[in-house]
Amino acid sequence: MTESSRPHKAGAFDIRLIIALLLGVYGVVLTVLGIAFTSEADKVKAAGVNINLWAGIGLLVVTAVFVLWTVIRPLVVPPSTETAAAEAGE
């Protein structure tokens, strides 16, 4: 097997990491809003729950699950069919 035909990991281009990044950014924003910028009037509207804080924490947990999933089961990119055909002498 040559270096170019060896399977490799998708790395930063794995869609799970891109989704985790987006969810993580929203999670951090909502967590900060929930901690620092939620008034008592906002809590009354949400039945006494600091919904921004809990939604932000939930998004951060989902982000951690996506990153853990990516680390435990990395996406392996198979060698291209053109490379395999060229090596077979076709």
Helices and strands as residue ranges (DSSP letters): E 8-9, G 11-13, H 15-36, H 40-45, H 51-72, E 76-77, H 81-88
